[in-house]
Amino acid sequence: MSTIEIRPVRTVKERRIFLTFPWRIYRDDPLWVPPLLPERARTIDPRRGAFFTRGGEAEFFVAWSDGRPAGTICAAEDKFTNQQRHTRESVFGFFESIEDYRVAEALIERVAAWARPRGLDALFGPYNLDYEDSYGVLIEGRDRPPTVLCGHTPPYYQHFLESSGFQPAHGDNIALAVELEIDTPALQRLARVADRLRRRGHITVRQADLRRWDDEIDHVHGLLNTALAHLPDFIGWHRDAVEALVAPFRDIADPELVLFAEVEGETVGWLPGIANLNEAFIHANGLRHPWDYARLWWHMRRQPECLALKSVLVLPEYWNRGVAVLLFDEMARRARAKGFKWVDLSITSEDNPNTPIFAEHMGARIYKRWRVYRMRI
């Protein structure tokens, strides 16, 4: 039986092995969308990564078996989040393993050994040093690739983590799909209700004005900290973090698909739509080689089939006043006109029932589910 050895990443070569190891796990998986290596390299770089610039600490490990890499993992301490939540947790991420439970077990034990001397008492994840991008373990939904910012993992990861003692940290995160090619009874009903609301004229919907970028960021920042405050484990957003989150999409987003709702001049809702970039990224091989950039350019020229909606924010006092109805109906109209065939709503938590319930009224169906875990150490 082979010996499993866990080594920290120290050299440039080891860092490259760490970053490219997922290609071994997913090379025969047609649903996997390779991460863009330049972005991943920035994420794990202590000099450039956003996690580190806000005071986080992390270390990266590779599992070796018979002289070959067999798995990866990251151990991290998010001091700011622990302080805000009054917790002492170690985040783990970049969890990849061959289908050998001994490898996964050794990786998890190494993270726990990293965390205990720092006074941390639980492992929480997987998060790849980012609470918004490709987190969790895929529990169900293997009929189509993930959309932008959503993850994909082998079926056995769930078994490995739960066999190691991990428990679900909160309600599963879900993705819902709404088909636009068919004018379903649910979409017709949504349109009728929206038309009645438009005639009243109380709520107006406008598109984003990128010329007033700072003002729009202020609106999103205020909505995030108010509309999501009811969620378990919610911590407030810094404005800088909000701008860093949306800045990468500034040059590629269609402002006609970034919608704000207003009541008497007050911004009360936000629904941003972005073309599903994963339809192009799945062909780009993570930009591992120079010629991959040409492949990405070619596929970026094509009309995407999916419009991804990653957030819907409505101030609590307007939850039942038709704001979401108008936002979703306007988005559906515009998406259809631009040639999108379906809409993805992800990743929303089952702990936040408002979005799933409303989406079901639109005829949406759950098509993927991810789980984040916690384990006391």
C-alpha positions as a printed NumPy array, in Angstrom:
array([[  0.   ,   0.   ,   0.   ],
       [  1.36 ,   3.409,  -0.961],
       [  2.358,   5.972,   1.662],
       [  0.515,   9.313,   1.677],
       [  2.679,  12.357,   2.383],
       [  1.365,  15.91 ,   2.763],
       [  3.843,  18.641,   1.883],
       [  3.431,  22.43 ,   2.062],
       [  3.768,  24.404,  -1.16 ],
       [  7.067,  26.273,  -1.078],
       [  8.565,  26.541,  -4.563],
       [  7.36 ,  27.916,  -7.888],
       [  7.185,  24.369,  -9.236],
       [  5.076,  23.186,  -6.291],
       [  2.754,  26.148,  -6.742],
       [  2.271,  25.187, -10.377],
       [  1.502,  21.607,  -9.352],
       [ -1.026,  22.88 ,  -6.825],
       [ -2.758,  25.102,  -9.388],
       [ -2.894,  22.54 , -12.19 ],
       [ -3.752,  19.45 , -10.145],
       [ -7.524,  19.736, -10.879],
       [ -6.807,  18.816, -14.498],
       [ -5.963,  15.313, -13.257],
       [ -9.28 ,  14.969, -11.433],
       [-11.551,  16.372, -14.147],
       [ -9.77 ,  15.58 , -17.407],
       [-12.507,  13.121, -18.446],
       [-15.416,  15.133, -17.009],
       [-17.296,  16.974, -19.802],
       [-19.139,  19.169, -17.285],
       [-16.041,  20.669, -15.672],
       [-15.226,  24.302, -16.421],
       [-11.482,  24.795, -15.8  ],
       [-10.647,  27.77 , -13.59 ],
       [ -8.678,  30.538, -15.263],
       [ -5.128,  29.963, -14.072],
       [ -4.07 ,  33.647, -14.087],
       [ -6.949,  34.434, -11.722],
       [ -6.251,  31.41 ,  -9.516],
       [ -2.574,  32.382,  -9.312],
       [ -3.567,  35.856,  -8.141],
       [ -5.992,  34.422,  -5.576],
       [ -3.315,  32.34 ,  -3.817],
       [ -0.574,  34.991,  -4.067],
       [ -0.018,  36.589,  -0.627],
       [  1.096,  39.792,  -2.352],
       [ -1.963,  40.161,  -4.596],
       [ -4.823,  37.996,  -3.376],
       [ -7.844,  39.796,  -1.94 ],
       [ -8.025,  37.345,   0.972],
       [ -4.525,  38.333,   2.084],
       [ -4.94 ,  42.067,   1.561],
       [ -7.708,  42.089,   4.177],
       [ -5.48 ,  40.363,   6.737],
       [ -6.116,  36.688,   6.081],
       [ -3.482,  33.993,   6.476],
       [ -3.293,  30.765,   4.468],
       [ -1.061,  27.853,   3.63 ],
       [ -1.302,  25.442,   0.727],
       [ -0.583,  21.7  ,   0.698],
       [ -0.18 ,  18.92 ,  -1.853],
       [ -0.718,  15.231,  -1.071],
       [  1.816,  12.858,  -2.644],
       [  1.425,   9.143,  -3.271],
       [  4.143,   7.058,  -4.932],
       [  5.907,  10.219,  -6.018],
       [  2.849,  11.67 ,  -7.759],
       [  0.499,  14.445,  -6.618],
       [ -2.73 ,  12.929,  -5.323],
       [ -4.607,  15.863,  -3.784],
       [ -4.561,  19.498,  -2.694],
       [ -5.978,  21.589,   0.11 ],
       [ -5.668,  25.053,   1.609],
       [ -5.864,  25.959,   5.3  ],
       [ -6.762,  29.559,   6.09 ],
       [ -7.67 ,  31.906,   8.896],
       [-10.034,  34.739,   8.008],
       [ -9.4  ,  36.953,  10.998],
       [-11.868,  39.645,   9.987],
       [-14.77 ,  37.247,   9.515],
       [-13.986,  35.378,  12.733],
       [-13.987,  38.665,  14.583],
       [-17.298,  39.751,  13.082],
       [-18.982,  36.404,  13.746],
       [-17.305,  35.796,  17.113],
       [-16.015,  32.458,  15.841],
       [-12.627,  30.72 ,  15.714],
       [-12.89 ,  28.771,  12.486],
       [-10.348,  27.714,   9.922],
       [-11.511,  27.976,   6.347],
       [-10.433,  25.157,   4.062],
       [-10.567,  25.139,   0.285],
       [ -8.979,  24.073,  -2.992],
       [ -9.935,  20.597,  -1.812],
       [ -9.21 ,  18.079,  -4.562],
       [ -8.417,  14.388,  -4.187],
       [ -8.089,  11.264,  -6.24 ],
       [-10.704,   8.648,  -5.388],
       [ -8.791,   7.35 ,  -2.382],
       [-10.244,   8.152,   1.025],
       [ -6.814,   7.9  ,   2.645],
       [ -5.69 ,  10.93 ,   0.638],
       [ -8.716,  13.018,   1.623],
       [ -8.363,  11.976,   5.263],
       [ -4.687,  12.953,   5.327],
       [ -5.422,  16.346,   3.756],
       [ -8.155,  17.101,   6.279],
       [ -5.957,  16.023,   9.183],
       [ -3.222,  18.353,   7.911],
       [ -5.59 ,  21.316,   7.896],
       [ -6.738,  20.478,  11.417],
       [ -3.1  ,  20.282,  12.542],
       [ -2.523,  23.708,  11.003],
       [ -5.572,  25.198,  12.716],
       [ -5.242,  23.913,  16.3  ],
       [ -2.03 ,  25.765,  17.285],
       [ -3.675,  28.987,  16.109],
       [ -6.512,  28.522,  18.596],
       [ -9.054,  27.652,  15.9  ],
       [-11.691,  25.102,  16.848],
       [-13.541,  24.2  ,  13.631],
       [-13.028,  23.649,   9.91 ],
       [-15.434,  25.426,   7.546],
       [-15.706,  25.064,   3.777],
       [-14.765,  24.345,   1.121],
       [-14.147,  27.952,   0.118],
       [-11.319,  28.793,  -2.268],
       [-10.343,  31.939,  -0.306],
       [-13.5  ,  33.485,  -1.763],
       [-16.992,  33.376,  -0.279],
       [-18.684,  34.042,  -3.623],
       [-16.891,  31.939,  -6.246],
       [-17.245,  28.181,  -6.807],
       [-17.648,  27.153,  -3.192],
       [-19.149,  24.047,  -1.643],
       [-19.45 ,  20.451,  -2.814],
       [-21.858,  19.551,  -5.606],
       [-24.573,  17.355,  -4.107],
       [-26.886,  16.993,  -7.078],
       [-27.23 ,  18.299, -10.615],
       [-24.935,  16.71 , -13.175],
       [-26.963,  17.24 , -16.331],
       [-25.25 ,  20.459, -17.445],
       [-22.069,  22.434, -16.657],
       [-22.131,  25.012, -13.868],
       [-22.719,  28.648, -14.71 ],
       [-20.294,  31.435, -13.915],
       [-19.183,  31.582, -10.232],
       [-20.575,  28.087,  -9.555],
       [-18.508,  25.016,  -8.732],
       [-18.323,  21.414,  -9.846],
       [-16.937,  18.461,  -7.872],
       [-16.884,  14.648,  -8.196],
       [-19.662,  12.679,  -6.459],
       [-17.264,  11.049,  -4.   ],
       [-16.26 ,  14.352,  -2.331],
       [-19.531,  14.373,  -0.394],
       [-18.833,  10.878,   0.934],
       [-15.231,  11.735,   1.834],
       [-16.152,  14.827,   3.859],
       [-19.12 ,  13.28 ,   5.639],
       [-17.099,  10.149,   6.451],
       [-14.497,  12.427,   8.033],
       [-17.055,  13.882,  10.431],
       [-18.175,  17.019,   8.6  ],
       [-21.765,  18.188,   9.025],
       [-23.731,  20.613,   6.809],
       [-22.913,  24.137,   7.978],
       [-26.282,  25.541,   6.877],
       [-28.983,  25.002,   4.291],
       [-27.808,  23.878,   0.88 ],
       [-27.108,  26.427,  -1.825],
       [-29.191,  25.916,  -4.946],
       [-29.372,  26.917,  -8.589],
       [-32.7  ,  27.342, -10.356],
       [-33.407,  27.402, -14.082],
       [-36.134,  29.325, -15.922],
       [-36.678,  28.443, -19.567],
       [-37.317,  31.469, -21.798],
       [-37.914,  29.761, -25.154],
       [-41.392,  28.673, -24.083],
       [-43.966,  31.205, -22.936],
       [-45.049,  29.148, -19.944],
       [-48.217,  29.832, -17.907],
       [-45.969,  30.922, -15.019],
       [-44.209,  33.57 , -17.133],
       [-47.55 ,  34.724, -18.562],
       [-48.908,  35.136, -15.051],
       [-45.776,  37.049, -14.028],
       [-46.22 ,  39.391, -17.002],
       [-49.878,  40.089, -16.143],
       [-49.042,  40.99 , -12.551],
       [-46.123,  43.141, -13.679],
       [-48.322,  45.031, -16.159],
       [-50.759,  45.892, -13.37 ],
       [-47.893,  47.164, -11.232],
       [-46.531,  49.263, -14.103],
       [-49.882,  50.943, -14.591],
       [-49.905,  52.012, -10.96 ],
       [-46.581,  53.773, -11.554],
       [-45.429,  53.457,  -7.951],
       [-42.353,  51.348,  -8.702],
       [-39.991,  52.146, -11.545],
       [-37.237,  49.963, -13.005],
       [-34.138,  51.437, -14.623],
       [-30.913,  50.054, -16.039],
       [-27.475,  50.703, -14.549],
       [-25.719,  53.953, -15.395],
       [-22.04 ,  53.059, -15.621],
       [-21.15 ,  56.735, -15.967],
       [-22.213,  57.074, -12.334],
       [-20.196,  54.057, -11.211],
       [-19.492,  55.244,  -7.667],
       [-23.145,  56.091,  -7.075],
       [-24.249,  52.68 ,  -8.347],
       [-21.741,  50.938,  -6.062],
       [-23.164,  52.935,  -3.145],
       [-26.646,  51.688,  -4.025],
       [-25.512,  48.052,  -4.205],
       [-23.544,  48.387,  -0.963],
       [-26.573,  49.732,   0.897],
       [-28.866,  47.037,  -0.466],
       [-26.456,  44.222,   0.404],
       [-26.144,  45.278,   4.02 ],
       [-29.888,  45.774,   4.462],
       [-31.561,  43.152,   2.285],
       [-29.409,  40.251,   3.529],
       [-29.099,  41.164,   7.197],
       [-31.687,  38.529,   8.165],
       [-29.56 ,  35.602,   6.928],
       [-27.728,  33.337,   9.399],
       [-24.015,  34.195,   9.798],
       [-24.445,  37.405,   7.803],
       [-21.712,  39.977,   8.276],
       [-21.731,  43.442,   6.814],
       [-19.973,  44.24 ,   3.569],
       [-17.239,  46.842,   3.283],
       [-17.806,  49.15 ,   0.34 ],
       [-14.337,  48.302,  -1.008],
       [-15.255,  44.615,  -0.981],
       [-18.453,  45.313,  -2.915],
       [-16.567,  47.254,  -5.568],
       [-13.912,  44.519,  -5.817],
       [-16.67 ,  41.929,  -6.298],
       [-18.384,  43.685,  -9.21 ],
       [-15.392,  45.43 , -10.796],
       [-14.327,  42.421, -12.947],
       [-17.724,  42.539, -14.662],
       [-17.723,  46.282, -15.349],
       [-16.258,  45.997, -18.837],
       [-18.274,  42.965, -19.924],
       [-21.671,  43.54 , -18.31 ],
       [-24.535,  44.812, -20.448],
       [-25.971,  47.76 , -18.479],
       [-29.389,  47.01 , -19.968],
       [-29.335,  43.769, -17.964],
       [-28.318,  45.328, -14.643],
       [-31.581,  46.567, -13.182],
       [-32.456,  48.792, -10.241],
       [-35.924,  49.333,  -8.764],
       [-36.842,  52.723,  -7.325],
       [-39.732,  54.079,  -5.281],
       [-39.986,  57.867,  -5.15 ],
       [-36.303,  58.197,  -5.971],
       [-35.138,  55.653,  -3.371],
       [-33.285,  52.579,  -4.615],
       [-35.161,  49.598,  -3.19 ],
       [-34.054,  46.676,  -5.372],
       [-31.277,  45.338,  -7.59 ],
       [-31.189,  42.469, -10.084],
       [-27.98 ,  42.079, -12.112],
       [-27.782,  39.754, -15.098],
       [-24.571,  38.644, -16.774],
       [-24.025,  36.406, -19.748],
       [-22.907,  32.963, -18.623],
       [-19.188,  33.259, -19.305],
       [-18.682,  29.582, -18.519],
       [-20.067,  28.77 , -21.95 ],
       [-16.815,  30.224, -23.301],
       [-14.523,  29.309, -20.391],
       [-15.314,  25.606, -20.775],
       [-13.43 ,  25.719, -24.091],
       [-10.446,  27.783, -22.842],
       [ -8.548,  25.119, -20.852],
       [ -8.036,  27.574, -18.002],
       [ -5.691,  29.623, -20.239],
       [ -2.874,  27.165, -19.483],
       [ -1.219,  27.789, -22.849],
       [ -0.859,  30.868, -25.098],
       [ -3.121,  29.414, -27.794],
       [ -5.928,  29.035, -25.258],
       [ -6.437,  32.808, -25.391],
       [ -7.367,  32.541, -29.071],
       [ -9.867,  29.788, -28.28 ],
       [-11.412,  31.932, -25.559],
       [-11.655,  34.938, -27.89 ],
       [-13.411,  32.817, -30.506],
       [-16.009,  31.432, -28.116],
       [-16.585,  34.808, -26.432],
       [-17.883,  36.064, -29.795],
       [-20.824,  33.659, -29.701],
       [-24.215,  34.522, -28.258],
       [-24.555,  32.737, -24.882],
       [-27.662,  30.694, -24.266],
       [-27.83 ,  31.43 , -20.539],
       [-28.2  ,  34.664, -18.596],
       [-26.937,  34.247, -15.029],
       [-28.604,  36.091, -12.154],
       [-26.347,  35.954,  -9.103],
       [-28.231,  38.197,  -6.736],
       [-31.627,  39.727,  -6.197],
       [-31.762,  42.32 ,  -3.454],
       [-34.935,  43.965,  -2.201],
       [-35.256,  46.048,   0.945],
       [-37.262,  44.086,   3.54 ],
       [-40.081,  46.628,   3.692],
       [-40.674,  46.078,  -0.035],
       [-40.573,  42.263,  -0.118],
       [-44.316,  41.917,  -0.653],
       [-44.953,  45.061,  -2.682],
       [-44.19 ,  43.859,  -6.187],
       [-40.589,  45.02 ,  -6.535],
       [-39.252,  41.543,  -7.306],
       [-42.106,  40.897,  -9.755],
       [-41.237,  43.952, -11.816],
       [-37.513,  43.254, -11.726],
       [-37.862,  39.639, -12.849],
       [-40.439,  40.39 , -15.523],
       [-38.346,  43.214, -16.962],
       [-35.27 ,  40.979, -16.927],
       [-37.144,  38.167, -18.684],
       [-38.376,  40.544, -21.39 ],
       [-34.914,  41.968, -22.02 ],
       [-33.186,  38.581, -21.91 ],
       [-35.582,  37.164, -24.493],
       [-35.094,  40.162, -26.773],
       [-31.317,  39.653, -26.638],
       [-31.522,  35.993, -27.602],
       [-31.003,  34.214, -24.267],
       [-32.728,  30.837, -24.04 ],
       [-32.775,  30.319, -20.295],
       [-32.016,  32.082, -17.016],
       [-29.926,  30.711, -14.171],
       [-30.603,  31.926, -10.636],
       [-27.7  ,  30.935,  -8.38 ],
       [-26.274,  30.6  ,  -5.819],
       [-29.097,  31.205,  -3.359],
       [-29.422,  29.502,   0.003],
       [-32.334,  27.435,   1.221],
       [-31.955,  29.473,   4.42 ],
       [-33.249,  32.431,   2.391],
       [-36.616,  31.101,   1.196],
       [-37.828,  34.302,  -0.488],
       [-35.869,  33.827,  -3.707],
       [-36.65 ,  30.093,  -4.222],
       [-40.334,  30.615,  -3.49 ],
       [-40.592,  33.514,  -5.906],
       [-38.561,  31.669,  -8.539],
       [-40.926,  28.726,  -8.348],
       [-43.804,  31.105,  -9.101],
       [-41.91 ,  31.94 , -12.32 ],
       [-41.805,  28.258, -13.226],
       [-38.199,  27.783, -12.085],
       [-36.886,  24.385, -11.12 ],
       [-33.927,  23.479,  -8.942],
       [-31.243,  21.883, -11.09 ],
       [-28.13 ,  21.992,  -8.878],
       [-27.371,  21.845,  -5.175],
       [-24.141,  22.521,  -3.275],
       [-23.235,  21.98 ,   0.379],
       [-20.81 ,  23.745,   2.708],
       [-19.557,  21.834,   5.74 ],
       [-18.319,  22.445,   9.257],
       [-16.464,  20.14 ,  11.649],
       [-15.334,  20.771,  15.212],
       [-11.693,  19.993,  15.853]])
